Amino acid sequence: MDSVKTGTPSPLCLPKNNDPEILRVIAVGSVQVVTQHVHRMYQLGYAQPHEWSKPLPTVNPNEIMRILTKRLFSNG
């Protein structure tokens, strides 16, 4: 029986996954360094500044983190 009759996909023809994968990018450092990184990612066309979280304090003095969550679709 082939995959058309059984309804099971053939191992050579896998269906595309249309569900997004989650990727989180974390930037940790001084306010200046993290802000520069966020702006550089914008210049490169990777993420808008508003897509990043607000600055969050870390346990270290004079250090913050910002988190970017991207939803990426798999190519296959």
Predicted model as a PDB file, atoms N, CA, C, CB and O in Angstrom, pLDDT in the B-factor column:
MODEL        1                                                                  
ATOM      1  N   MET A   1       0.845  -1.198   0.000  1.00 49.00           N  
ATOM      2  CA  MET A   1       0.000   0.000   0.000  1.00 49.00           C  
ATOM      3  C   MET A   1       0.878   1.245   0.000  1.00 49.00           C  
ATOM      4  CB  MET A   1      -0.955   0.007   1.226  1.00 49.00           C  
ATOM      5  O   MET A   1       1.931   1.276   0.637  1.00 49.00           O  
ATOM      6  N   ASP A   2       0.449   2.231  -0.696  1.00 50.00           N  
ATOM      7  CA  ASP A   2       1.219   3.466  -0.664  1.00 50.00           C  
ATOM      8  C   ASP A   2       0.572   4.469   0.289  1.00 50.00           C  
ATOM      9  CB  ASP A   2       1.339   4.065  -2.075  1.00 50.00           C  
ATOM     10  O   ASP A   2      -0.498   4.219   0.842  1.00 50.00           O  
ATOM     11  N   SER A   3       1.240   5.603   0.468  1.00 47.00           N  
ATOM     12  CA  SER A   3       0.783   6.579   1.458  1.00 47.00           C  
ATOM     13  C   SER A   3      -0.557   7.210   1.096  1.00 47.00           C  
ATOM     14  CB  SER A   3       1.818   7.661   1.620  1.00 47.00           C  
ATOM     15  O   SER A   3      -1.271   7.676   1.984  1.00 47.00           O  
ATOM     16  N   VAL A   4      -0.912   7.236  -0.177  1.00 52.00           N  
ATOM     17  CA  VAL A   4      -2.192   7.831  -0.577  1.00 52.00           C  
ATOM     18  C   VAL A   4      -3.341   6.963  -0.073  1.00 52.00           C  
ATOM     19  CB  VAL A   4      -2.269   7.995  -2.122  1.00 52.00           C  
ATOM     20  O   VAL A   4      -4.343   7.488   0.414  1.00 52.00           O  
ATOM     21  N   LYS A   5      -3.209   5.649  -0.184  1.00 58.00           N  
ATOM     22  CA  LYS A   5      -4.277   4.750   0.227  1.00 58.00           C  
ATOM     23  C   LYS A   5      -4.389   4.657   1.749  1.00 58.00           C  
ATOM     24  CB  LYS A   5      -4.048   3.371  -0.361  1.00 58.00           C  
ATOM     25  O   LYS A   5      -5.496   4.564   2.278  1.00 58.00           O  
ATOM     26  N   THR A   6      -3.263   4.679   2.454  1.00 59.00           N  
ATOM     27  CA  THR A   6      -3.289   4.521   3.909  1.00 59.00           C  
ATOM     28  C   THR A   6      -3.500   5.831   4.642  1.00 59.00           C  
ATOM     29  CB  THR A   6      -2.012   3.890   4.378  1.00 59.00           C  
ATOM     30  O   THR A   6      -3.899   5.836   5.806  1.00 59.00           O  
ATOM     31  N   GLY A   7      -3.232   6.948   3.967  1.00 63.00           N  
ATOM     32  CA  GLY A   7      -3.378   8.239   4.631  1.00 63.00           C  
ATOM     33  C   GLY A   7      -2.158   8.632   5.448  1.00 63.00           C  
ATOM     34  O   GLY A   7      -2.156   9.681   6.092  1.00 63.00           O  
ATOM     35  N   THR A   8      -1.123   7.804   5.428  1.00 57.00           N  
ATOM     36  CA  THR A   8       0.106   8.120   6.154  1.00 57.00           C  
ATOM     37  C   THR A   8       1.109   8.755   5.200  1.00 57.00           C  
ATOM     38  CB  THR A   8       0.706   6.848   6.812  1.00 57.00           C  
ATOM     39  O   THR A   8       1.280   8.275   4.079  1.00 57.00           O  
ATOM     40  N   PRO A   9       1.774   9.822   5.624  1.00 52.00           N  
ATOM     41  CA  PRO A   9       2.732  10.449   4.728  1.00 52.00           C  
ATOM     42  C   PRO A   9       3.930   9.547   4.476  1.00 52.00           C  
ATOM     43  CB  PRO A   9       3.191  11.778   5.297  1.00 52.00           C  
ATOM     44  O   PRO A   9       4.382   8.830   5.369  1.00 52.00           O  
ATOM     45  N   SER A  10       4.428   9.592   3.277  1.00 49.00           N  
ATOM     46  CA  SER A  10       5.621   8.829   2.915  1.00 49.00           C  
ATOM     47  C   SER A  10       6.827   9.415   3.634  1.00 49.00           C  
ATOM     48  CB  SER A  10       5.843   8.832   1.376  1.00 49.00           C  
ATOM     49  O   SER A  10       6.877  10.628   3.841  1.00 49.00           O  
ATOM     50  N   PRO A  11       7.818   8.582   4.029  1.00 52.00           N  
ATOM     51  CA  PRO A  11       9.012   9.118   4.700  1.00 52.00           C  
ATOM     52  C   PRO A  11       9.803  10.081   3.819  1.00 52.00           C  
ATOM     53  CB  PRO A  11       9.914   7.981   5.134  1.00 52.00           C  
ATOM     54  O   PRO A  11      10.569  10.897   4.330  1.00 52.00           O  
ATOM     55  N   LEU A  12       9.625   9.993   2.511  1.00 58.00           N  
ATOM     56  CA  LEU A  12      10.353  10.879   1.607  1.00 58.00           C  
ATOM     57  C   LEU A  12       9.621  12.189   1.355  1.00 58.00           C  
ATOM     58  CB  LEU A  12      10.601  10.181   0.297  1.00 58.00           C  
ATOM     59  O   LEU A  12      10.193  13.116   0.782  1.00 58.00           O  
ATOM     60  N   CYS A  13       8.386  12.275   1.769  1.00 59.00           N  
ATOM     61  CA  CYS A  13       7.582  13.472   1.525  1.00 59.00           C  
ATOM     62  C   CYS A  13       6.933  13.894   2.837  1.00 59.00           C  
ATOM     63  CB  CYS A  13       6.500  13.216   0.422  1.00 59.00           C  
ATOM     64  O   CYS A  13       5.744  13.660   3.052  1.00 59.00           O  
ATOM     65  N   LEU A  14       7.717  14.514   3.711  1.00 52.00           N  
ATOM     66  CA  LEU A  14       7.199  14.920   5.019  1.00 52.00           C  
ATOM     67  C   LEU A  14       6.364  16.185   4.883  1.00 52.00           C  
ATOM     68  CB  LEU A  14       8.352  15.144   6.019  1.00 52.00           C  
ATOM     69  O   LEU A  14       6.727  17.086   4.126  1.00 52.00           O  
ATOM     70  N   PRO A  15       5.256  16.266   5.602  1.00 56.00           N  
ATOM     71  CA  PRO A  15       4.447  17.483   5.543  1.00 56.00           C  
ATOM     72  C   PRO A  15       5.183  18.644   6.200  1.00 56.00           C  
ATOM     73  CB  PRO A  15       3.084  17.263   6.222  1.00 56.00           C  
ATOM     74  O   PRO A  15       5.946  18.451   7.146  1.00 56.00           O  
ATOM     75  N   LYS A  16       4.950  19.843   5.693  1.00 62.00           N  
ATOM     76  CA  LYS A  16       5.571  21.021   6.294  1.00 62.00           C  
ATOM     77  C   LYS A  16       4.916  21.305   7.636  1.00 62.00           C  
ATOM     78  CB  LYS A  16       5.457  22.251   5.357  1.00 62.00           C  
ATOM     79  O   LYS A  16       3.710  21.133   7.808  1.00 62.00           O  
ATOM     80  N   ASN A  17       5.726  21.739   8.571  1.00 60.00           N  
ATOM     81  CA  ASN A  17       5.235  22.118   9.889  1.00 60.00           C  
ATOM     82  C   ASN A  17       4.880  23.600   9.844  1.00 60.00           C  
ATOM     83  CB  ASN A  17       6.297  21.818  11.007  1.00 60.00           C  
ATOM     84  O   ASN A  17       5.764  24.443   9.696  1.00 60.00           O  
ATOM     85  N   ASN A  18       3.605  23.921   9.970  1.00 70.00           N  
ATOM     86  CA  ASN A  18       3.166  25.313   9.907  1.00 70.00           C  
ATOM     87  C   ASN A  18       3.065  25.969  11.279  1.00 70.00           C  
ATOM     88  CB  ASN A  18       1.835  25.395   9.214  1.00 70.00           C  
ATOM     89  O   ASN A  18       2.678  27.133  11.380  1.00 70.00           O  
ATOM     90  N   ASP A  19       3.409  25.235  12.335  1.00 77.00           N  
ATOM     91  CA  ASP A  19       3.383  25.813  13.674  1.00 77.00           C  
ATOM     92  C   ASP A  19       4.684  26.563  13.921  1.00 77.00           C  
ATOM     93  CB  ASP A  19       3.168  24.717  14.750  1.00 77.00           C  
ATOM     94  O   ASP A  19       5.759  26.059  13.595  1.00 77.00           O  
ATOM     95  N   PRO A  20       4.601  27.764  14.492  1.00 84.00           N  
ATOM     96  CA  PRO A  20       5.843  28.513  14.723  1.00 84.00           C  
ATOM     97  C   PRO A  20       6.674  27.910  15.855  1.00 84.00           C  
ATOM     98  CB  PRO A  20       5.523  29.972  15.041  1.00 84.00           C  
ATOM     99  O   PRO A  20       6.141  27.393  16.837  1.00 84.00           O  
ATOM    100  N   GLU A  21       7.969  27.992  15.691  1.00 90.00           N  
ATOM    101  CA  GLU A  21       8.910  27.646  16.755  1.00 90.00           C  
ATOM    102  C   GLU A  21       9.168  28.935  17.531  1.00 90.00           C  
ATOM    103  CB  GLU A  21      10.260  27.018  16.181  1.00 90.00           C  
ATOM    104  O   GLU A  21       9.131  30.025  16.960  1.00 90.00           O  
ATOM    105  N   ILE A  22       9.426  28.813  18.815  1.00 92.00           N  
ATOM    106  CA  ILE A  22       9.716  29.979  19.644  1.00 92.00           C  
ATOM    107  C   ILE A  22      11.223  30.078  19.850  1.00 92.00           C  
ATOM    108  CB  ILE A  22       8.973  29.895  21.011  1.00 92.00           C  
ATOM    109  O   ILE A  22      11.876  29.099  20.213  1.00 92.00           O  
ATOM    110  N   LEU A  23      11.764  31.264  19.617  1.00 93.00           N  
ATOM    111  CA  LEU A  23      13.171  31.553  19.874  1.00 93.00           C  
ATOM    112  C   LEU A  23      13.228  32.743  20.808  1.00 93.00           C  
ATOM    113  CB  LEU A  23      13.960  31.831  18.549  1.00 93.00           C  
ATOM    114  O   LEU A  23      12.589  33.764  20.555  1.00 93.00           O  
ATOM    115  N   ARG A  24      13.979  32.622  21.872  1.00 96.00           N  
ATOM    116  CA  ARG A  24      14.154  33.753  22.791  1.00 96.00           C  
ATOM    117  C   ARG A  24      15.612  34.183  22.760  1.00 96.00           C  
ATOM    118  CB  ARG A  24      13.716  33.380  24.245  1.00 96.00           C  
ATOM    119  O   ARG A  24      16.522  33.366  22.905  1.00 96.00           O  
ATOM    120  N   VAL A  25      15.815  35.481  22.568  1.00 97.00           N  
ATOM    121  CA  VAL A  25      17.142  36.074  22.563  1.00 97.00           C  
ATOM    122  C   VAL A  25      17.235  36.938  23.805  1.00 97.00           C  
ATOM    123  CB  VAL A  25      17.414  36.905  21.253  1.00 97.00           C  
ATOM    124  O   VAL A  25      16.373  37.785  24.038  1.00 97.00           O  
ATOM    125  N   ILE A  26      18.264  36.735  24.598  1.00 98.00           N  
ATOM    126  CA  ILE A  26      18.421  37.482  25.850  1.00 98.00           C  
ATOM    127  C   ILE A  26      19.692  38.322  25.762  1.00 98.00           C  
ATOM    128  CB  ILE A  26      18.475  36.517  27.085  1.00 98.00           C  
ATOM    129  O   ILE A  26      20.773  37.804  25.481  1.00 98.00           O  
ATOM    130  N   ALA A  27      19.552  39.604  26.001  1.00 98.00           N  
ATOM    131  CA  ALA A  27      20.693  40.515  26.032  1.00 98.00           C  
ATOM    132  C   ALA A  27      20.889  40.962  27.475  1.00 98.00           C  
ATOM    133  CB  ALA A  27      20.477  41.747  25.077  1.00 98.00           C  
ATOM    134  O   ALA A  27      19.978  41.512  28.094  1.00 98.00           O  
ATOM    135  N   VAL A  28      22.086  40.722  28.004  1.00 98.00           N  
ATOM    136  CA  VAL A  28      22.397  41.072  29.387  1.00 98.00           C  
ATOM    137  C   VAL A  28      23.654  41.928  29.403  1.00 98.00           C  
ATOM    138  CB  VAL A  28      22.580  39.797  30.265  1.00 98.00           C  
ATOM    139  O   VAL A  28      24.657  41.582  28.779  1.00 98.00           O  
ATOM    140  N   GLY A  29      23.598  43.038  30.113  1.00 98.00           N  
ATOM    141  CA  GLY A  29      24.759  43.911  30.231  1.00 98.00           C  
ATOM    142  C   GLY A  29      24.349  45.250  30.824  1.00 98.00           C  
ATOM    143  O   GLY A  29      23.271  45.391  31.402  1.00 98.00           O  
ATOM    144  N   SER A  30      25.223  46.221  30.669  1.00 98.00           N  
ATOM    145  CA  SER A  30      24.889  47.561  31.154  1.00 98.00           C  
ATOM    146  C   SER A  30      23.758  48.124  30.289  1.00 98.00           C  
ATOM    147  CB  SER A  30      26.145  48.507  31.122  1.00 98.00           C  
ATOM    148  O   SER A  30      23.494  47.636  29.190  1.00 98.00           O  
ATOM    149  N   VAL A  31      23.106  49.147  30.805  1.00 97.00           N  
ATOM    150  CA  VAL A  31      22.016  49.779  30.061  1.00 97.00           C  
ATOM    151  C   VAL A  31      22.521  50.225  28.689  1.00 97.00           C  
ATOM    152  CB  VAL A  31      21.436  50.988  30.850  1.00 97.00           C  
ATOM    153  O   VAL A  31      21.841  50.028  27.682  1.00 97.00           O  
ATOM    154  N   GLN A  32      23.703  50.819  28.648  1.00 98.00           N  
ATOM    155  CA  GLN A  32      24.242  51.328  27.387  1.00 98.00           C  
ATOM    156  C   GLN A  32      24.497  50.206  26.379  1.00 98.00           C  
ATOM    157  CB  GLN A  32      25.533  52.094  27.644  1.00 98.00           C  
ATOM    158  O   GLN A  32      24.133  50.332  25.210  1.00 98.00           O  
ATOM    159  N   VAL A  33      25.114  49.122  26.818  1.00 98.00           N  
ATOM    160  CA  VAL A  33      25.449  48.021  25.908  1.00 98.00           C  
ATOM    161  C   VAL A  33      24.189  47.329  25.387  1.00 98.00           C  
ATOM    162  CB  VAL A  33      26.352  46.999  26.616  1.00 98.00           C  
ATOM    163  O   VAL A  33      24.095  47.020  24.199  1.00 98.00           O  
ATOM    164  N   VAL A  34      23.233  47.091  26.265  1.00 98.00           N  
ATOM    165  CA  VAL A  34      21.998  46.426  25.847  1.00 98.00           C  
ATOM    166  C   VAL A  34      21.213  47.321  24.892  1.00 98.00           C  
ATOM    167  CB  VAL A  34      21.132  46.060  27.075  1.00 98.00           C  
ATOM    168  O   VAL A  34      20.666  46.841  23.900  1.00 98.00           O  
ATOM    169  N   THR A  35      21.156  48.606  25.183  1.00 98.00           N  
ATOM    170  CA  THR A  35      20.457  49.541  24.305  1.00 98.00           C  
ATOM    171  C   THR A  35      21.120  49.588  22.932  1.00 98.00           C  
ATOM    172  CB  THR A  35      20.425  50.947  24.928  1.00 98.00           C  
ATOM    173  O   THR A  35      20.430  49.594  21.913  1.00 98.00           O  
ATOM    174  N   GLN A  36      22.454  49.621  22.896  1.00 98.00           N  
ATOM    175  CA  GLN A  36      23.168  49.597  21.615  1.00 98.00           C  
ATOM    176  C   GLN A  36      22.861  48.323  20.840  1.00 98.00           C  
ATOM    177  CB  GLN A  36      24.680  49.719  21.842  1.00 98.00           C  
ATOM    178  O   GLN A  36      22.681  48.365  19.623  1.00 98.00           O  
ATOM    179  N   HIS A  37      22.799  47.196  21.532  1.00 98.00           N  
ATOM    180  CA  HIS A  37      22.508  45.923  20.882  1.00 98.00           C  
ATOM    181  C   HIS A  37      21.090  45.926  20.285  1.00 98.00           C  
ATOM    182  CB  HIS A  37      22.664  44.764  21.888  1.00 98.00           C  
ATOM    183  O   HIS A  37      20.889  45.501  19.147  1.00 98.00           O  
ATOM    184  N   VAL A  38      20.131  46.400  21.051  1.00 98.00           N  
ATOM    185  CA  VAL A  38      18.746  46.474  20.574  1.00 98.00           C  
ATOM    186  C   VAL A  38      18.679  47.346  19.312  1.00 98.00           C  
ATOM    187  CB  VAL A  38      17.808  47.043  21.687  1.00 98.00           C  
ATOM    188  O   VAL A  38      18.005  46.983  18.348  1.00 98.00           O  
ATOM    189  N   HIS A  39      19.360  48.474  19.311  1.00 98.00           N  
ATOM    190  CA  HIS A  39      19.357  49.361  18.144  1.00 98.00           C  
ATOM    191  C   HIS A  39      20.084  48.724  16.956  1.00 98.00           C  
ATOM    192  CB  HIS A  39      20.009  50.707  18.497  1.00 98.00           C  
ATOM    193  O   HIS A  39      19.684  48.915  15.808  1.00 98.00           O  
ATOM    194  N   ARG A  40      21.140  47.976  17.229  1.00 98.00           N  
ATOM    195  CA  ARG A  40      21.868  47.294  16.146  1.00 98.00           C  
ATOM    196  C   ARG A  40      20.992  46.211  15.509  1.00 98.00           C  
ATOM    197  CB  ARG A  40      23.186  46.669  16.683  1.00 98.00           C  
ATOM    198  O   ARG A  40      20.999  46.048  14.289  1.00 98.00           O  
ATOM    199  N   MET A  41      20.254  45.486  16.311  1.00 97.00           N  
ATOM    200  CA  MET A  41      19.349  44.467  15.769  1.00 97.00           C  
ATOM    201  C   MET A  41      18.264  45.115  14.897  1.00 97.00           C  
ATOM    202  CB  MET A  41      18.698  43.655  16.919  1.00 97.00           C  
ATOM    203  O   MET A  41      17.811  44.524  13.916  1.00 97.00           O  
ATOM    204  N   TYR A  42      17.857  46.328  15.263  1.00 98.00           N  
ATOM    205  CA  TYR A  42      16.899  47.087  14.452  1.00 98.00           C  
ATOM    206  C   TYR A  42      17.543  47.501  13.120  1.00 98.00           C  
ATOM    207  CB  TYR A  42      16.400  48.343  15.228  1.00 98.00           C  
ATOM    208  O   TYR A  42      16.933  47.355  12.061  1.00 98.00           O  
ATOM    209  N   GLN A  43      18.778  48.017  13.181  1.00 98.00           N  
ATOM    210  CA  GLN A  43      19.478  48.435  11.963  1.00 98.00           C  
ATOM    211  C   GLN A  43      19.665  47.266  10.993  1.00 98.00           C  
ATOM    212  CB  GLN A  43      20.840  49.042  12.318  1.00 98.00           C  
ATOM    213  O   GLN A  43      19.616  47.447   9.777  1.00 98.00           O  
ATOM    214  N   LEU A  44      19.877  46.082  11.534  1.00 98.00           N  
ATOM    215  CA  LEU A  44      20.070  44.885  10.705  1.00 98.00           C  
ATOM    216  C   LEU A  44      18.751  44.308  10.195  1.00 98.00           C  
ATOM    217  CB  LEU A  44      20.816  43.823  11.495  1.00 98.00           C  
ATOM    218  O   LEU A  44      18.744  43.371   9.397  1.00 98.00           O  
ATOM    219  N   GLY A  45      17.625  44.878  10.666  1.00 97.00           N  
ATOM    220  CA  GLY A  45      16.321  44.410  10.232  1.00 97.00           C  
ATOM    221  C   GLY A  45      15.852  43.151  10.942  1.00 97.00           C  
ATOM    222  O   GLY A  45      14.944  42.469  10.467  1.00 97.00           O  
ATOM    223  N   TYR A  46      16.472  42.836  12.089  1.00 95.00           N  
ATOM    224  CA  TYR A  46      16.116  41.612  12.806  1.00 95.00           C  
ATOM    225  C   TYR A  46      14.929  41.796  13.743  1.00 95.00           C  
ATOM    226  CB  TYR A  46      17.300  41.119  13.593  1.00 95.00           C  
ATOM    227  O   TYR A  46      14.072  40.917  13.838  1.00 95.00           O  
ATOM    228  N   ALA A  47      14.873  42.927  14.432  1.00 96.00           N  
ATOM    229  CA  ALA A  47      13.786  43.145  15.401  1.00 96.00           C  
ATOM    230  C   ALA A  47      13.589  44.635  15.641  1.00 96.00           C  
ATOM    231  CB  ALA A  47      14.085  42.423  16.739  1.00 96.00           C  
ATOM    232  O   ALA A  47      14.545  45.410  15.676  1.00 96.00           O  
ATOM    233  N   GLN A  48      12.340  45.013  15.805  1.00 96.00           N  
ATOM    234  CA  GLN A  48      11.995  46.386  16.170  1.00 96.00           C  
ATOM    235  C   GLN A  48      12.287  46.573  17.661  1.00 96.00           C  
ATOM    236  CB  GLN A  48      10.489  46.703  15.843  1.00 96.00           C  
ATOM    237  O   GLN A  48      12.131  45.630  18.436  1.00 96.00           O  
ATOM    238  N   PRO A  49      12.705  47.762  18.074  1.00 97.00           N  
ATOM    239  CA  PRO A  49      12.975  47.983  19.502  1.00 97.00           C  
ATOM    240  C   PRO A  49      11.778  47.666  20.409  1.00 97.00           C  
ATOM    241  CB  PRO A  49      13.395  49.418  19.719  1.00 97.00           C  
ATOM    242  O   PRO A  49      11.964  47.192  21.529  1.00 97.00           O  
ATOM    243  N   HIS A  50      10.542  47.926  19.930  1.00 97.00           N  
ATOM    244  CA  HIS A  50       9.371  47.667  20.774  1.00 97.00           C  
ATOM    245  C   HIS A  50       9.096  46.166  20.947  1.00 97.00           C  
ATOM    246  CB  HIS A  50       8.143  48.349  20.177  1.00 97.00           C  
ATOM    247  O   HIS A  50       8.290  45.787  21.796  1.00 97.00           O  
ATOM    248  N   GLU A  51       9.751  45.313  20.157  1.00 97.00           N  
ATOM    249  CA  GLU A  51       9.562  43.870  20.301  1.00 97.00           C  
ATOM    250  C   GLU A  51      10.319  43.299  21.505  1.00 97.00           C  
ATOM    251  CB  GLU A  51      10.009  43.163  19.031  1.00 97.00           C  
ATOM    252  O   GLU A  51      10.012  42.203  21.972  1.00 97.00           O  
ATOM    253  N   TRP A  52      11.287  44.033  21.993  1.00 97.00           N  
ATOM    254  CA  TRP A  52      12.061  43.603  23.164  1.00 97.00           C  
ATOM    255  C   TRP A  52      11.287  43.932  24.438  1.00 97.00           C  
ATOM    256  CB  TRP A  52      13.462  44.282  23.186  1.00 97.00           C  
ATOM    257  O   TRP A  52      10.482  44.863  24.465  1.00 97.00           O  
ATOM    258  N   SER A  53      11.538  43.168  25.477  1.00 97.00           N  
ATOM    259  CA  SER A  53      10.919  43.475  26.772  1.00 97.00           C  
ATOM    260  C   SER A  53      11.471  44.794  27.293  1.00 97.00           C  
ATOM    261  CB  SER A  53      11.171  42.332  27.801  1.00 97.00           C  
ATOM    262  O   SER A  53      12.485  45.298  26.809  1.00 97.00           O  
ATOM    263  N   LYS A  54      10.797  45.333  28.274  1.00 97.00           N  
ATOM    264  CA  LYS A  54      11.340  46.494  28.970  1.00 97.00           C  
ATOM    265  C   LYS A  54      12.589  46.036  29.721  1.00 97.00           C  
ATOM    266  CB  LYS A  54      10.279  47.131  29.950  1.00 97.00           C  
ATOM    267  O   LYS A  54      12.717  44.847  30.015  1.00 97.00           O  
ATOM    268  N   PRO A  55      13.509  46.941  30.039  1.00 97.00           N  
ATOM    269  CA  PRO A  55      14.701  46.543  30.795  1.00 97.00           C  
ATOM    270  C   PRO A  55      14.315  45.916  32.140  1.00 97.00           C  
ATOM    271  CB  PRO A  55      15.623  47.760  31.023  1.00 97.00           C  
ATOM    272  O   PRO A  55      13.514  46.466  32.896  1.00 97.00           O  
ATOM    273  N   LEU A  56      14.900  44.768  32.410  1.00 97.00           N  
ATOM    274  CA  LEU A  56      14.644  44.049  33.659  1.00 97.00           C  
ATOM    275  C   LEU A  56      15.923  44.003  34.478  1.00 97.00           C  
ATOM    276  CB  LEU A  56      14.116  42.614  33.383  1.00 97.00           C  
ATOM    277  O   LEU A  56      16.996  43.752  33.927  1.00 97.00           O  
ATOM    278  N   PRO A  57      15.834  44.237  35.778  1.00 97.00           N  
ATOM    279  CA  PRO A  57      17.049  44.197  36.599  1.00 97.00           C  
ATOM    280  C   PRO A  57      17.563  42.757  36.735  1.00 97.00           C  
ATOM    281  CB  PRO A  57      16.776  44.802  37.998  1.00 97.00           C  
ATOM    282  O   PRO A  57      16.787  41.802  36.690  1.00 97.00           O  
ATOM    283  N   THR A  58      18.857  42.624  36.899  1.00 97.00           N  
ATOM    284  CA  THR A  58      19.454  41.317  37.209  1.00 97.00           C  
ATOM    285  C   THR A  58      19.962  41.373  38.645  1.00 97.00           C  
ATOM    286  CB  THR A  58      20.624  40.952  36.202  1.00 97.00           C  
ATOM    287  O   THR A  58      19.800  42.387  39.325  1.00 97.00           O  
ATOM    288  N   VAL A  59      20.564  40.307  39.098  1.00 97.00           N  
ATOM    289  CA  VAL A  59      21.090  40.289  40.470  1.00 97.00           C  
ATOM    290  C   VAL A  59      22.371  41.109  40.587  1.00 97.00           C  
ATOM    291  CB  VAL A  59      21.353  38.848  40.920  1.00 97.00           C  
ATOM    292  O   VAL A  59      22.799  41.442  41.692  1.00 97.00           O  
ATOM    293  N   ASN A  60      22.978  41.432  39.455  1.00 97.00           N  
ATOM    294  CA  ASN A  60      24.221  42.212  39.481  1.00 97.00           C  
ATOM    295  C   ASN A  60      23.929  43.707  39.402  1.00 97.00           C  
ATOM    296  CB  ASN A  60      25.143  41.794  38.322  1.00 97.00           C  
ATOM    297  O   ASN A  60      23.059  44.134  38.643  1.00 97.00           O  
ATOM    298  N   PRO A  61      24.651  44.497  40.181  1.00 96.00           N  
ATOM    299  CA  PRO A  61      24.438  45.946  40.133  1.00 96.00           C  
ATOM    300  C   PRO A  61      24.798  46.501  38.744  1.00 96.00           C  
ATOM    301  CB  PRO A  61      25.280  46.652  41.229  1.00 96.00           C  
ATOM    302  O   PRO A  61      25.710  46.003  38.084  1.00 96.00           O  
ATOM    303  N   ASN A  62      24.086  47.512  38.324  1.00 95.00           N  
ATOM    304  CA  ASN A  62      24.331  48.200  37.045  1.00 95.00           C  
ATOM    305  C   ASN A  62      24.204  47.272  35.835  1.00 95.00           C  
ATOM    306  CB  ASN A  62      25.716  48.827  37.054  1.00 95.00           C  
ATOM    307  O   ASN A  62      24.872  47.467  34.819  1.00 95.00           O  
ATOM    308  N   GLU A  63      23.352  46.275  35.954  1.00 98.00           N  
ATOM    309  CA  GLU A  63      23.162  45.334  34.848  1.00 98.00           C  
ATOM    310  C   GLU A  63      21.671  45.114  34.629  1.00 98.00           C  
ATOM    311  CB  GLU A  63      23.882  43.981  35.133  1.00 98.00           C  
ATOM    312  O   GLU A  63      20.898  45.003  35.581  1.00 98.00           O  
ATOM    313  N   ILE A  64      21.283  45.053  33.364  1.00 98.00           N  
ATOM    314  CA  ILE A  64      19.890  44.781  33.010  1.00 98.00           C  
ATOM    315  C   ILE A  64      19.848  43.649  31.994  1.00 98.00           C  
ATOM    316  CB  ILE A  64      19.194  46.053  32.446  1.00 98.00           C  
ATOM    317  O   ILE A  64      20.877  43.219  31.474  1.00 98.00           O  
ATOM    318  N   MET A  65      18.633  43.176  31.724  1.00 98.00           N  
ATOM    319  CA  MET A  65      18.451  42.265  30.613  1.00 98.00           C  
ATOM    320  C   MET A  65      17.181  42.637  29.881  1.00 98.00           C  
ATOM    321  CB  MET A  65      18.405  40.801  31.091  1.00 98.00           C  
ATOM    322  O   MET A  65      16.231  43.168  30.457  1.00 98.00           O  
ATOM    323  N   ARG A  66      17.194  42.341  28.586  1.00 98.00           N  
ATOM    324  CA  ARG A  66      16.004  42.507  27.761  1.00 98.00           C  
ATOM    325  C   ARG A  66      15.840  41.221  26.968  1.00 98.00           C  
ATOM    326  CB  ARG A  66      16.110  43.768  26.813  1.00 98.00           C  
ATOM    327  O   ARG A  66      16.819  40.608  26.541  1.00 98.00           O  
ATOM    328  N   ILE A  67      14.599  40.827  26.781  1.00 97.00           N  
ATOM    329  CA  ILE A  67      14.303  39.560  26.124  1.00 97.00           C  
ATOM    330  C   ILE A  67      13.491  39.826  24.859  1.00 97.00           C  
ATOM    331  CB  ILE A  67      13.538  38.603  27.080  1.00 97.00           C  
ATOM    332  O   ILE A  67      12.532  40.597  24.861  1.00 97.00           O  
ATOM    333  N   LEU A  68      13.902  39.169  23.789  1.00 97.00           N  
ATOM    334  CA  LEU A  68      13.192  39.230  22.519  1.00 97.00           C  
ATOM    335  C   LEU A  68      12.614  37.842  22.252  1.00 97.00           C  
ATOM    336  CB  LEU A  68      14.137  39.700  21.346  1.00 97.00           C  
ATOM    337  O   LEU A  68      13.342  36.850  22.305  1.00 97.00           O  
ATOM    338  N   THR A  69      11.331  37.762  21.969  1.00 96.00           N  
ATOM    339  CA  THR A  69      10.701  36.492  21.612  1.00 96.00           C  
ATOM    340  C   THR A  69      10.297  36.555  20.152  1.00 96.00           C  
ATOM    341  CB  THR A  69       9.469  36.187  22.520  1.00 96.00           C  
ATOM    342  O   THR A  69       9.500  37.402  19.747  1.00 96.00           O  
ATOM    343  N   LYS A  70      10.862  35.638  19.361  1.00 93.00           N  
ATOM    344  CA  LYS A  70      10.552  35.561  17.932  1.00 93.00           C  
ATOM    345  C   LYS A  70       9.787  34.267  17.683  1.00 93.00           C  
ATOM    346  CB  LYS A  70      11.857  35.624  17.056  1.00 93.00           C  
ATOM    347  O   LYS A  70      10.072  33.237  18.295  1.00 93.00           O  
ATOM    348  N   ARG A  71       8.831  34.329  16.794  1.00 91.00           N  
ATOM    349  CA  ARG A  71       8.102  33.134  16.345  1.00 91.00           C  
ATOM    350  C   ARG A  71       8.562  32.840  14.926  1.00 91.00           C  
ATOM    351  CB  ARG A  71       6.528  33.337  16.413  1.00 91.00           C  
ATOM    352  O   ARG A  71       8.275  33.600  14.000  1.00 91.00           O  
ATOM    353  N   LEU A  72       9.269  31.746  14.763  1.00 87.00           N  
ATOM    354  CA  LEU A  72       9.853  31.389  13.475  1.00 87.00           C  
ATOM    355  C   LEU A  72       9.174  30.166  12.926  1.00 87.00           C  
ATOM    356  CB  LEU A  72      11.356  31.151  13.598  1.00 87.00           C  
ATOM    357  O   LEU A  72       8.878  29.231  13.670  1.00 87.00           O  
ATOM    358  N   PHE A  73       8.923  30.155  11.639  1.00 83.00           N  
ATOM    359  CA  PHE A  73       8.294  29.011  11.003  1.00 83.00           C  
ATOM    360  C   PHE A  73       9.371  28.120  10.395  1.00 83.00           C  
ATOM    361  CB  PHE A  73       7.281  29.464   9.925  1.00 83.00           C  
ATOM    362  O   PHE A  73      10.284  28.590   9.717  1.00 83.00           O  
ATOM    363  N   SER A  74       9.240  26.840  10.653  1.00 75.00           N  
ATOM    364  CA  SER A  74      10.182  25.858  10.142  1.00 75.00           C  
ATOM    365  C   SER A  74      10.011  25.722   8.634  1.00 75.00           C  
ATOM    366  CB  SER A  74       9.987  24.494  10.840  1.00 75.00           C  
ATOM    367  O   SER A  74       8.907  25.862   8.109  1.00 75.00           O  
ATOM    368  N   ASN A  75      11.103  25.451   7.952  1.00 69.00           N  
ATOM    369  CA  ASN A  75      11.065  25.286   6.500  1.00 69.00           C  
ATOM    370  C   ASN A  75      10.747  23.846   6.087  1.00 69.00           C  
ATOM    371  CB  ASN A  75      12.393  25.711   5.897  1.00 69.00           C  
ATOM    372  O   ASN A  75      10.744  23.540   4.895  1.00 69.00           O  
ATOM    373  N   GLY A  76      10.493  23.002   6.999  1.00 57.00           N  
ATOM    374  CA  GLY A  76      10.187  21.667   6.562  1.00 57.00           C  
ATOM    375  C   GLY A  76      10.370  20.685   7.621  1.00 57.00           C  
ATOM    376  O   GLY A  76      10.147  19.494   7.403  1.00 57.00           O  
TER     377      GLY A  76                                                      
ENDMDL                                                                          
END                                                                             
